[in-house]
Amino acid sequence: MEYYLGIDVSKANFDAYLLSNRKPKHRSFANSAVGFRQLTDWLRASGADHVHACLEATGRYWDKLAEHLYHDGHLVSAINPARIKGFCQSLLSRLKTDKADSEVIALFCQALKPRLWKPPAAHSRELQELVRHQSHLRQTIQREKNRLQSGVLSSSVICLTEEHLTFLDIQLAQLEKDIDVLLASHEDLKLQCDLLLSIPGVGKRTAISFLSEVGDVRNFSNTKQLVAYAGLAPSERSSGTSLRKPAHISKIGNPRLRKALYFPAMVAEMSNPIVSEFSRRLTVNGIKPMPRVIASMRKLLHIMFGVLKSQTSFRSIAT
């Protein structure tokens, strides 16, 4: 008998909806270690020793629960919330409760049997946490600098802001050291970083940001999946004779990865022979600057995927 478990997760609790050939079951649990153990006991009492569980990949509240289910021997899928929303609309569901949401997720899992998820390696998770906090610090530093340049007259506010900036700079420097230590202590991370750095247009910050968000490229079967994950897949809206909207990127993907590729793509248009020639052809064909840069982002993503997948430097591929 096949069992499908839909889970709607929030900060404090999660709702679990179990589907099988028998009568569906529903129960709420605390989003904690105690709640995880209760979920395991509930599944065993229901005869569901092996389930396919689906969760929405929203925020970070689902991470620990997904790992618990994975290590318990269950199949786990982490789903883009946009897919669940679209599936819910197809059912014409008018309910919006935690129980109803968990039921929709279970039905989605049963109908589509989505791609399986597995926990990232500990060092990949650590790299992601460090890089995301580094990005947060940079944004905070820029906000504080903007505050100083906004015409603040209070000497007290100016003094406190400058002290805060000094503190943030120290933290940022420490984070950069921690990232370097992490790369040096894991040979596979260092190798992947070096391979990415062999690509003209890709600097250290871009390489590290890419690795922190993508993780192991072997989790992607092809570049099409990676492009979709980045939200760079083209989206066209045209129908009949009345609807003719320009094509644009879907943006249903990882915004951090898109941000990390934007400026490197523009640099690659000038320094990378493959991207430069590709960009030149687009310009000749009348493609406007912004769509051209987005296309260059996709091309650069293809190159990064190819370099890591083949474990071959860009220089070897280009020659």
LOBA-873903 format. One record per residue: residue in one letter; x, y, z of N, C-alpha, C, CB in turn. Coordinates in steps of 0.02 Angstrom, whole numbers, padded with zeros to 5 digits, always signed. Each point is the difference from the previous one (the first is absolute). Glycine has a CB too. Layout:
BEGIN
aXYZXYZXYZXYZ;...
end
This chain:
BEGIN
m+00042-00060+00000-00042+00060+00000+00044+00062+00000-00092-00062+00061;e+00074+00111-00102+00038+00062-00005-00031+00052+00047+00033-00027-00119;y+00011+00063+00153-00021+00053+00045+00031+00066-00023-00010-00082+00097;y-00031+00135-00096+00022+00067-00018-00016+00047+00058-00017-00023-00124;l+00068+00060+00144-00006+00044+00058+00009+00072-00021+00042-00091+00076;g-00095+00131-00070+00005+00071-00013+00009+00038+00065-00071-00012-00102;i+00120+00057+00103+00016+00036+00062+00000+00075-00013+00068-00097+00041;d-00108+00133-00003-00002+00073-00002+00036+00025+00063-00110+00002-00067;v+00167+00031+00057+00044+00019+00055-00005+00073+00016+00077-00091-00032;s-00079+00107+00096+00006+00069+00024+00054+00002+00054-00123+00024-00026;k+00133+00034+00054+00054+00009+00049-00010-00045+00061+00014+00117-00039;a-00075-00120+00066-00011-00036+00063-00028-00070-00011-00020+00109+00054;n-00018-00120-00108-00034-00064-00009+00004-00023-00073-00077+00028+00095;f+00057-00090-00106-00010-00024-00068-00058-00049-00001+00123+00016-00026;d-00161-00013-00029-00057-00044-00010+00020-00055-00049-00081+00093+00023;a+00065-00156-00005+00017-00058-00042-00065-00033-00023+00110-00017+00061;y-00113+00003-00126-00059-00031-00029+00023-00063-00036-00061+00111-00013;l+00038-00169+00036+00024-00065-00026-00052-00029-00048+00066-00020+00105;l-00045+00008-00167-00043-00029-00051+00022-00072-00015-00021+00114-00050;s-00028-00157+00041+00013-00070-00020-00065-00028-00027+00092-00015+00087;n-00095-00051-00096-00062-00031-00022-00052-00001+00056+00065-00071-00079;r-00043+00083+00139-00045+00003+00057-00026+00071+00010+00060-00096+00053;k-00097+00105+00000-00027+00065+00017+00058+00048+00015-00107-00052+00044;p+00107+00113-00073+00053+00048+00014+00002+00018+00074-00012+00046-00116;k+00072-00028+00138+00009+00020+00070+00034+00068+00003+00008-00120+00035;h-00024+00157+00017+00029+00066+00010+00017+00010+00073-00064+00045-00098;r+00120-00010+00109+00019+00017+00069+00049+00058-00001-00018-00120+00038;s+00017+00160+00015+00046+00056+00007+00053-00017+00052-00091+00082-00032;f+00152-00056+00021+00056-00013+00045+00038+00065+00011+00008-00120-00040;a+00029+00121+00095+00045+00056+00013+00061-00006-00046-00039+00007+00120;n+00061+00050-00147+00058+00000-00043+00064+00000+00043-00064+00062-00092;s+00076-00120+00122+00056-00008+00046+00020-00073+00000-00038+00098+00073;a+00092-00114-00037+00024-00069+00004-00054-00045+00030+00118+00041+00012;v-00154-00015+00037-00055-00039+00030-00054-00015-00052+00024+00052+00113;g-00042-00001-00152-00051-00009-00051+00023-00049-00054-00040+00116+00022;f+00105-00115-00039+00026-00046-00050-00007-00072+00024+00081+00088-00039;r-00065-00099+00102-00006-00069+00028-00073-00021+00001+00103+00018+00070;q-00148+00028-00053-00071-00016+00000-00024-00018-00070-00017+00076+00099;l+00043-00041-00149-00018-00015-00070+00023-00070-00018+00010+00122-00030;t+00050-00141+00050+00026-00067-00014-00045-00053+00032+00117+00045-00006;d-00135-00034+00069-00045-00048+00035-00068-00004-00034+00060+00024+00108;w-00086+00034-00129-00066+00001-00033+00001-00038-00066-00022+00111+00054;l+00076-00102-00092+00005-00035-00064+00005-00076+00011+00056+00101-00050;r-00017-00121+00099+00006-00072+00014-00066-00029+00024+00121+00017+00029;a-00156+00020+00013-00065-00024+00025-00050-00004-00057+00023+00051+00111;s-00013-00011-00164-00045-00002-00058+00021-00052-00051-00024+00121+00018;g+00079-00157-00003+00024-00050-00047+00040+00028-00058-00097-00067+00031;a+00114+00132-00027+00037+00033-00054+00074+00002+00018-00101+00070-00030;d+00134-00126+00020+00072-00003+00016+00043+00032-00054-00021-00104+00064;h-00009+00112-00123+00038+00030-00056-00047+00045-00039+00078-00101-00007;v-00068+00167+00010-00044+00047-00034+00039+00044-00047-00076+00000+00099;h+00041+00031-00145+00028+00053-00041-00028+00065+00027+00012-00074-00105;a+00031+00113+00138-00021+00062+00033+00016+00060-00044+00017-00053+00113;c-00062+00101-00114+00010+00062-00038-00008+00059+00047-00042-00054-00106;l+00087+00103+00099-00003+00062+00038+00014+00057-00048+00037-00058+00107;e-00065+00116-00091+00017+00060-00038+00067+00027+00023-00123+00027-00016;a+00167-00011-00032+00066+00027+00017-00006+00075+00012+00057-00090-00068;t-00087+00109+00125-00010+00070+00017+00041+00017+00062-00117-00002-00050;g+00159+00053+00046+00039+00019+00058+00046-00057+00022-00091+00077+00036;r+00101-00083+00030+00043-00053+00026-00036-00045+00051+00098+00075-00019;y-00163-00064+00028-00036-00037+00051-00007-00074-00017-00061+00104+00027;w+00069-00122-00091-00011-00069-00022+00063-00042+00003-00091+00042-00073;d+00150-00011+00078+00063-00035-00008+00008-00059+00048+00048+00107-00037;k-00055-00094+00102+00013-00051+00050-00051-00057-00005+00049+00087+00075;l-00112-00071-00089-00050-00051-00008+00015-00044-00061-00085+00075+00054;a+00106-00044-00109+00017-00038-00060+00059-00047+00014-00042+00094-00072;e+00092-00070+00108+00057-00043+00017-00022-00057+00045+00077+00098-00011;h-00121-00085+00058-00024-00052+00045-00035-00055-00041-00014+00084+00093;l-00029-00065-00139-00035-00049-00041+00048-00039-00044-00102+00073+00001;y+00151-00038-00029+00049-00032-00044+00040-00053+00039+00008+00106-00069;h+00015-00087+00129+00040-00047+00039-00042-00055+00031+00079+00093+00024;d-00145-00084-00024-00046-00054+00022-00013-00050-00057-00053+00080+00081;g+00082-00066-00140-00007-00047-00055-00057+00015-00048+00048-00082+00074;h-00080+00141-00067-00055+00018-00044+00026+00037-00062-00077+00005+00100;l+00037-00005-00152+00013+00041-00059-00024+00071+00015-00010-00099-00079;v+00049+00148+00059-00017+00070+00016+00007+00042-00064+00039-00014+00120;s-00088+00058-00130+00003+00049-00055-00012+00069+00028-00040-00086-00083;a+00083+00133+00065-00007+00071+00020-00024+00038-00061+00091-00008+00089;i-00151+00035-00086-00034+00027-00059-00002+00076+00000-00069-00104-00004;n+00080+00133-00055-00010+00072-00008-00073+00017+00015+00093+00005-00088;p-00106+00042+00133-00069+00017+00018-00044+00020-00060+00044+00036+00110;a-00012-00009-00163-00039+00020-00059-00033-00061-00032+00079+00097-00019;r-00046-00155+00022-00029-00061-00029-00061-00022+00040+00113-00035-00043;i-00108+00039+00109-00056-00018+00042-00059+00047-00011+00080-00047+00086;k-00065+00112-00092-00053+00049-00011-00036-00014-00066+00066+00085+00065;g-00028-00100-00117-00031-00015-00065-00042-00063+00003+00095+00057-00056;f-00070-00108+00091-00037-00062+00007-00065+00011+00039+00108-00065-00004;c-00103+00106+00057-00059+00016+00040-00053+00035-00042+00072+00008+00102;q-00051+00038-00145-00047+00036-00043-00033-00048-00049+00069+00104+00011;s-00031-00154-00034-00029-00049-00047-00054-00042+00033+00109-00003-00060;l-00106-00003+00126-00051-00038+00037-00061+00043+00017+00090-00072+00046;l-00085+00136-00062-00054+00048+00016-00014+00001+00075-00050-00018-00114;s+00103+00010+00153-00008-00001+00073-00015+00070+00026+00078-00099+00008;r-00126+00104+00036-00019+00065+00029+00019+00005+00074-00094+00006-00083;l+00122-00059+00109+00020+00001+00070+00072+00021+00007-00082-00091+00025;k+00096+00128+00028+00069+00020+00014+00012-00009+00075+00001+00084-00096;t+00010-00147+00115+00016-00017+00070+00062-00043-00002-00121+00008+00038;d+00152-00017+00020+00060-00042+00003-00016-00072-00020+00046+00073+00091;k-00103-00098-00069-00020-00068-00018-00012-00006-00074-00051-00015+00113;a+00015+00063-00142-00014-00001-00072+00064+00005-00041-00112+00051+00022;d+00158-00009+00001+00064+00007-00036+00039-00066+00001+00003+00122+00029;s-00001-00154+00029+00037-00064+00004-00032-00053-00044+00035+00028+00117;e-00102-00026-00123-00034-00048-00044+00018+00012-00073-00095-00007+00083;v+00097+00071-00103+00017+00016-00069+00072-00023-00015-00079+00099+00002;i+00125-00089+00045+00069-00021-00010+00004-00076-00007+00041+00099+00065;a-00080-00135-00026-00002-00074-00004-00027-00022-00068-00016-00008+00125;l-00038+00041-00148-00028-00016-00066+00049+00015-00056-00115+00023+00045;f+00151+00032-00038+00051+00018-00049+00053-00055-00003-00020+00123+00021;c+00042-00145+00037+00051-00052+00004-00025-00065-00032+00045+00052+00106;q-00106-00070-00092-00029-00061-00028-00008+00004-00076-00060-00018+00109;a+00041+00076-00133-00015+00007-00072+00064+00007-00042-00109+00052+00031;l+00157-00014-00006+00058+00018-00041+00065-00034+00019-00055+00108-00017;k+00058-00137+00077+00060-00035+00024+00063+00040-00017-00059-00111-00015;p+00067+00169+00048+00054+00047-00017+00069-00028+00016-00079+00092+00021;r+00129-00056-00048+00070-00020+00008+00019-00003+00074+00028+00052-00111;l+00013-00101+00127+00019-00011+00070+00054+00049+00022-00030-00121-00012;w+00028+00136+00076+00048+00045+00032+00044-00039+00047-00081+00097-00009;k+00142-00075+00017+00043-00028+00052+00038+00056+00034+00011-00110-00063;p+00006+00102+00126+00032+00055+00037+00068+00017-00031-00058-00036+00105;p+00075+00100-00107+00067+00019-00025+00053-00022+00050-00049+00098-00062;a+00110-00103+00037+00056-00017+00044+00008+00055+00052+00058-00064-00093;a-00031+00046+00151+00006+00047+00055+00041+00062-00020-00008-00095+00081;h+00062+00084-00119+00042+00057-00019-00035+00044-00052+00102-00068+00024;s-00146+00040-00065-00039+00040-00048-00050+00044+00037+00014-00089-00088;r-00046+00059+00138-00048+00040+00040+00036+00056+00038-00074-00102+00012;e+00133+00086+00015+00039+00051+00036+00020+00057-00047+00042-00089+00079;l-00021+00071-00140+00019+00051-00048-00059+00045-00017+00087-00077-00047;q-00145+00048+00038-00060+00039-00016-00016+00049+00056-00043-00094-00070;e+00046+00069+00132-00016+00044+00057+00049+00058+00004-00047-00099+00062;l+00112+00085-00072+00051+00052+00004-00009+00051-00055+00078-00082+00051;v-00090+00059-00112-00005+00046-00057-00064+00042+00005+00064-00082-00072;r-00118+00052+00093-00062+00039+00007+00007+00053+00055-00067-00099-00040;h+00101+00082+00095+00010+00050+00052+00047+00054-00024-00021-00087+00089;q+00070+00067-00129+00046+00049-00029-00037+00050-00043+00092-00086+00002;s-00139+00061-00043-00040+00043-00042-00043+00047+00043-00002-00089-00089;h-00026+00062+00143-00041+00041+00045+00042+00056+00031-00073-00100+00025;l+00135+00085-00005+00043+00051+00030+00017+00054-00051+00048-00086+00077;r-00035+00067-00139+00016+00049-00052-00059+00047-00011+00078-00082-00055;q-00139+00055+00055-00059+00042-00008-00008+00047+00059-00055-00091-00067;t+00068+00066+00127-00006+00042+00060+00052+00056-00001-00044-00098+00065;i+00105+00082-00086+00053+00050-00005-00019+00055-00049+00086-00088+00028;q-00115+00067-00085-00019+00050-00050-00056+00045+00027+00033-00080-00092;r-00080+00050+00129-00054+00041+00029+00028+00050+00050-00079-00095-00015;e+00127+00075+00055+00029+00046+00049+00040+00055-00034+00005-00093+00083;k+00029+00076-00138+00037+00052-00037-00050+00049-00032+00094-00082-00023;n-00149+00055-00002-00052+00044-00029-00028+00047+00054-00029-00089-00085;r+00024+00064+00147-00026+00041+00054+00047+00059+00013-00055-00101+00051;l+00121+00088-00052+00048+00053+00012-00002+00052-00056+00073-00081+00062;q-00089+00058-00124+00000+00045-00057-00067+00034-00011+00087-00072-00051;s-00135+00058+00096-00068+00027-00011-00010+00069+00031-00040-00117-00002;g+00093+00144+00032-00006+00067+00029-00014-00001+00075-00040+00038-00110;v+00057-00092+00144-00010-00003+00073+00043+00054+00033-00024-00125-00006;l-00006+00162+00052+00035+00055+00033+00020-00017+00072-00063+00079-00073;s+00027-00126+00103+00014-00016+00070+00069-00033+00007-00123-00014+00021;s+00166+00046+00018+00067-00028+00011-00003-00068+00035+00046+00117+00006;s-00097-00126+00037-00008-00064+00035-00018-00056-00049-00037+00063+00103;v-00009-00049-00149-00020-00050-00050+00059-00016-00046-00119+00041+00005;i+00156+00010-00025+00058-00010-00044+00052-00044+00035-00021+00112-00055;c+00035-00097+00118+00049-00037+00038-00021-00074+00008+00031+00105+00061;l-00095-00117-00043-00024-00068+00009+00000-00039-00066-00071+00041+00095;t+00054-00007-00150+00000-00033-00065+00070-00019-00021-00103+00064-00032;e+00151-00020+00044+00070-00015-00017+00026-00058+00041+00018+00120-00031;e-00036-00122+00096+00020-00056+00042-00031-00065-00025+00011+00078+00099;h-00074-00074-00119-00035-00059-00027+00035-00025-00063-00109+00040+00049;l+00129+00006-00092+00034-00018-00062+00067-00034+00014-00055+00096-00057;t+00091-00070+00107+00063-00032+00019-00011-00071+00023+00046+00112+00031;f-00097-00121+00011-00017-00067+00025-00019-00047-00058-00038+00051+00109;l-00002-00026-00156-00022-00041-00056+00059-00018-00045-00111+00056+00004;d+00158-00010-00014+00059-00015-00040+00042-00056+00031+00001+00119-00039;i+00004-00118+00105+00037-00053+00036-00034-00068-00011+00040+00084+00087;q-00107-00084-00080-00037-00062-00010+00006-00025-00072-00080+00035+00090;l+00077+00010-00137+00005-00019-00070+00069-00030-00015-00081+00090-00031;a+00133-00060+00059+00067-00027-00010+00007-00070+00031+00046+00117+00000;q-00078-00127+00058+00002-00066+00033-00037-00052-00042+00006+00057+00112;l-00063-00037-00141-00037-00046-00043+00041-00021-00060-00107+00054+00037;e+00142-00007-00068+00041-00016-00058+00056-00049+00019-00025+00113-00049;k+00053-00105+00109+00050-00047+00023-00030-00069+00011+00063+00094+00054;d-00123-00096-00024-00033-00064+00012-00016-00036-00065-00050+00047+00105;i+00030-00010-00156-00014-00030-00065+00064-00028-00031-00096+00080-00018;d+00151-00043+00023+00064-00024-00026+00023-00063+00036+00032+00118-00029;v-00042-00120+00095+00019-00060+00038-00042-00059-00021+00034+00072+00097;l-00099-00061-00107-00044-00054-00020+00020-00027-00069-00093+00052+00066;l+00108-00008-00113+00022-00022-00066+00065-00040+00004-00057+00100-00051;a+00103-00076+00092+00065-00033+00006-00005-00069+00034+00054+00112+00005;s-00104-00120+00038-00006-00063+00038-00041-00053-00037+00010+00067+00104;h-00040-00049-00161-00039-00049-00039+00025+00002-00072-00102+00013+00075;e+00137-00065-00093+00034-00003-00065-00050+00006-00058+00089-00070+00051;d-00148+00039-00044-00048+00003-00055-00026+00071-00011-00032-00119+00025;l+00020+00155+00030-00022+00070-00007+00054+00043-00033-00073-00014+00102;k+00134+00004-00080+00056+00039-00028+00008-00015-00074+00057+00000+00112;l-00063-00065-00131+00007-00019-00070-00055+00033-00042+00053-00109+00034;q-00115+00106-00010-00055+00030-00037+00009+00076-00007-00076-00091+00042;c+00100+00122+00011+00011+00073-00002+00054+00016-00051-00033+00009+00122;d+00088-00047-00123+00054+00011-00048-00024-00010-00072+00083-00037+00087;l-00125-00013-00098-00027-00012-00067-00042+00060-00023+00000-00124+00022;l-00042+00150+00023-00041+00058-00018+00043+00062-00013-00094-00048+00068;l+00148+00055-00030+00043+00058-00008+00038-00002-00066+00011+00007+00124;s-00008-00065-00156+00033-00005-00065-00042+00031-00056+00058-00104+00040;i-00121+00119-00025-00046+00029-00050+00008+00076-00002-00081-00096+00016;p+00099+00125-00072+00004+00074-00004-00067+00031+00016+00091-00009-00085;g-00091+00058+00130-00061+00033+00021-00024-00023+00068-00031+00011-00118;v+00058-00067+00142-00020-00027+00066+00056+00014+00050-00070-00091-00054;g+00053+00132+00104+00047+00015+00054-00013-00042+00061+00011+00115-00043;k+00028-00104+00095-00006-00041+00060-00069+00007+00033+00123+00012+00017;r-00149+00049-00013-00065+00010+00032-00055-00037-00039+00039+00112+00044;t-00036-00108-00110-00050-00034-00041+00005-00075+00008+00003+00094-00082;a+00058-00120+00081+00010-00073+00006-00027-00025+00066+00102+00007-00072;i-00087+00028+00126-00022-00021+00066-00076+00006+00006+00111+00035+00049;s-00139+00019-00075-00073+00008+00002-00035-00055-00039+00015+00124+00010;f+00013-00142-00068-00029-00054-00041+00001-00066+00039+00038+00059-00105;l+00020-00076+00134+00006-00063+00036-00046-00001+00062+00118-00011-00040;s-00126+00068+00072-00042+00002+00061-00073-00010-00016+00083+00076+00052;e-00106-00054-00111-00071-00006-00017-00016-00063-00040-00005+00124+00000;v+00052-00147-00040-00012-00058-00043+00019-00065+00035+00019+00071-00100;g+00035-00068+00141+00023-00061+00032+00033-00047-00050-00091+00011+00086;d+00073-00074-00084+00029-00050-00044-00038+00001-00067+00035-00073+00099;v+00000+00090-00154-00034+00003-00065-00024-00068-00023+00071+00099-00029;r-00046-00152+00059-00023-00067-00019-00072-00012+00019+00116-00041+00014;n-00144+00086+00027-00071-00004+00016-00044+00022-00059+00028+00020+00121;f+00004+00011-00171-00036+00023-00059+00019-00045-00059-00004+00120+00043;s-00046-00148-00076+00014-00046-00056+00027+00037-00061-00090-00074+00042;n+00069+00136-00052+00021+00038-00059-00004+00075+00014-00039-00094-00075;t+00062+00132+00027+00000+00073+00010-00071+00029+00001+00111+00005-00057;k-00157-00039+00025-00069+00024+00000-00027+00003+00071-00018-00049-00115;q+00032-00002+00155-00022+00000+00069+00033+00056+00040-00018-00124-00007;l+00083+00135-00005+00036+00053+00036-00025+00069-00019+00101-00074+00006;v-00115+00084-00070-00027+00065-00023-00068+00012+00032+00062-00011-00109;a-00103-00041+00114-00066+00007+00032+00008+00015+00074-00050-00078-00083;y+00099+00046+00115+00012+00011+00072+00021+00073+00012+00034-00120+00013;a+00002+00149-00061+00021+00070+00007-00055+00049-00018+00116-00036-00026;g-00171+00011-00003-00054+00045-00020+00017+00038-00063-00033+00010+00118;l+00077-00038-00160+00021+00033-00062-00032-00031-00062+00107+00029+00056;a-00153-00076-00046-00034-00030-00056-00046+00051-00033+00007-00114+00055;p-00007+00118-00122-00044+00049-00033-00073-00017+00009+00090+00020-00083;s-00130+00032+00089-00072-00009+00007-00035+00043-00053+00011-00023+00125;e-00050-00008-00168-00034+00035-00054-00075-00001+00011+00093-00030-00080;r-00126+00086+00067-00073+00004+00007-00029+00024-00067+00009+00024+00125;s-00033-00072-00163-00033+00016-00063-00054-00051-00013+00105+00053-00046;s-00162-00029+00024-00057-00044-00014-00047+00033-00049+00011-00051+00115;g-00031+00014-00166-00046+00027-00049+00029+00061-00034-00094-00043+00067;t+00052+00093-00078+00022+00060-00035+00004+00061+00045-00051-00046-00102;s+00025+00040+00164-00004+00059+00044+00055+00003+00052-00121-00001-00018;l+00146-00058+00039+00051+00000+00053+00068-00010-00031-00083-00046+00083;r+00123+00099-00082+00067-00002-00028+00047+00040+00045-00046-00012-00118;k+00064-00017+00175+00044+00034+00047+00072-00022-00013-00093+00008+00086;p+00141+00038-00076+00070-00018-00011+00022-00056+00048+00023+00118-00038;a+00023-00160+00014+00026-00054+00042+00043+00030+00057-00002-00081-00099;h+00001+00049+00156+00040+00022+00057+00020-00061+00041-00059+00113+00002;i+00103-00104+00046+00019-00057+00042-00055-00013+00051+00123+00026-00017;s-00127-00088+00038-00055-00020+00045+00009+00028+00071-00014-00103-00069;k+00076+00107+00092+00017+00021+00069-00027-00049+00052-00001+00119-00039;i-00023-00177+00017-00021-00052+00048+00061-00041+00015-00121-00003-00044;g+00162+00027+00089+00063-00034+00015+00037+00037+00055+00006-00043-00117;n+00059+00033+00119+00042+00026+00053+00023+00072-00016+00038-00117+00027;p-00065+00167+00008+00019+00069-00016+00073+00016+00017-00118+00032+00020;r+00145-00065+00030+00070+00012+00019+00047-00022-00056-00029-00015+00121;l+00012-00040-00154+00042-00025-00054-00004+00048-00060-00017-00119+00039;r-00043+00144-00054-00006+00048-00055+00040+00063+00014-00114-00045-00025;k+00110+00069+00086+00037+00060+00019+00076-00011-00007-00093+00033+00079;a+00115-00092-00060+00072-00016-00003+00026-00003-00072-00012-00062+00108;l-00032+00050-00156+00021-00009-00070-00005+00064-00041-00036-00118+00009;y+00001+00168+00015-00016+00058-00042+00063+00038-00022-00108+00009+00060;f+00147+00017-00013+00059+00039-00019+00054-00044-00031-00025+00079+00092;p+00037-00141-00068+00049-00043-00034-00018-00013-00073+00022-00054+00110;a-00087+00050-00126-00020-00010-00070+00021+00059-00042-00097-00070+00037;m+00090+00131-00011+00020+00060-00038+00076+00002-00009-00100+00062+00045;v+00136-00084+00007+00074-00004-00007+00018-00053-00051+00015+00037+00120;a-00050-00094-00118+00015-00055-00046-00013+00020-00072-00029-00081+00090;e-00019+00127-00101-00013+00023-00068+00061+00035-00030-00121+00013+00029;m+00165+00012+00013+00060+00034-00024+00062-00044+00003-00050+00107+00037;s+00052-00154+00012+00062-00037+00012-00002-00074-00017+00022+00081+00088;n-00082-00110-00092-00006-00071-00013-00014-00011-00075-00043-00020+00118;p+00087-00016-00153-00009-00006-00073-00066-00031-00021+00122-00010-00008;i-00147-00039+00046-00063-00033-00018-00059+00046+00011+00050-00111+00030;v-00053+00142+00029-00055+00045+00016+00004+00063-00043-00003-00044+00118;s+00063+00068-00132+00009+00060-00041-00026-00010-00070+00100+00030+00068;e-00084-00087-00099-00024-00015-00067-00076-00009+00000+00110-00053-00028;f-00134+00020+00079-00073-00011+00007-00035+00067+00006+00020-00112+00055;s+00006+00157-00013-00029+00066+00010+00002+00041-00065+00034-00003+00121;r+00021-00003-00158+00007+00037-00062-00054-00021-00051+00124+00010+00020;r-00136-00076-00025-00051-00024-00046-00069+00026+00019+00069-00104-00021;l-00083+00105+00086-00065+00026+00023-00008+00074-00018+00001-00084+00094;t+00052+00121-00085-00002+00072-00016-00013+00011-00074+00077+00024+00095;v-00042-00064-00138-00009+00005-00072-00072-00016-00020+00120-00031-00016;n-00150-00016+00053-00069-00020-00014-00052+00047+00030+00040-00117-00005;g-00017+00173+00035-00046+00051+00024-00027-00011+00070-00029+00016-00116;i+00060-00061+00154-00022-00012+00068+00019+00060+00044+00011-00126-00015;k-00058+00150+00055+00012+00058+00042+00048-00018+00058-00114+00046-00030;p+00145+00005+00061+00051-00013+00052-00021-00045+00057+00043+00110-00029;m-00102-00097+00059-00019-00040+00059-00013-00073-00018-00048+00103+00050;p+00007-00118-00101-00008-00070-00020+00066-00033-00019-00115+00027-00039;r+00161+00013+00010+00065-00027-00019+00040-00020+00062+00000+00071-00103;v+00000-00029+00154+00036-00016+00062-00029-00062+00033+00027+00122+00016;i-00093-00128-00016-00033-00058+00030+00020-00063-00038-00096+00071+00038;a+00098-00066-00104+00022-00058-00040+00073-00017+00015-00082+00032-00090;s+00123+00019+00101+00070-00011+00018+00006-00032+00069+00033+00099-00069;m-00079-00082+00115-00001-00033+00065-00013-00075-00008-00042+00107+00054;r-00006-00124-00098-00014-00070-00013+00061-00035-00031-00122+00027-00014;k+00153+00006-00034+00059-00029-00032+00056-00011+00050-00032+00057-00107;l+00043-00008+00151+00052-00008+00052-00017-00057+00047+00025+00123-00008;l-00090-00130+00024-00022-00054+00044+00013-00068-00034-00088+00075+00051;h+00077-00079-00116+00014-00061-00037+00075-00018+00005-00095+00026-00080;i+00137+00025+00073+00072-00011+00002+00021-00024+00069+00017+00088-00088;m-00044-00056+00140+00017-00019+00069-00021-00072+00014-00011+00121+00036;f-00048-00138-00060-00025-00069+00009+00046-00049-00036-00118+00043+00010;g+00137-00027-00072+00042-00045-00039+00069-00010+00031-00061+00037-00101;v+00090+00017+00127+00066-00004+00031-00002-00045+00062+00027+00115-00042;l-00078-00106+00084-00005-00040+00061-00020-00073-00015-00030+00105+00063;k-00014-00114-00111-00023-00067-00016+00056-00042-00030-00116+00045-00019;s+00156-00013-00023+00055-00037-00033+00064+00000+00041-00050+00030-00108;q+00051+00012+00161+00060+00007+00042+00060+00021-00042-00045-00087+00079;t+00031+00131-00128+00052+00023-00045+00000+00076-00001-00011-00103-00071;s+00071+00133+00073+00003+00073+00001-00024+00030-00066+00095-00008+00081;f-00114+00071-00078-00026+00034-00060+00053+00002-00055-00076+00069+00073;r+00138-00059-00054+00054+00005-00050+00005-00064-00041+00062+00079+00076;s-00070-00136-00042+00003-00064-00036-00059-00008-00047+00062-00050+00096;i-00122+00073-00074-00059-00005-00042+00005+00047-00060-00068-00031+00100;a+00091+00093-00088+00003+00050-00052+00050-00016-00054-00034+00083+00084;t+00087-00120-00065+00051-00017-00048-00012-00068-00030+00081+00070+00062;
end
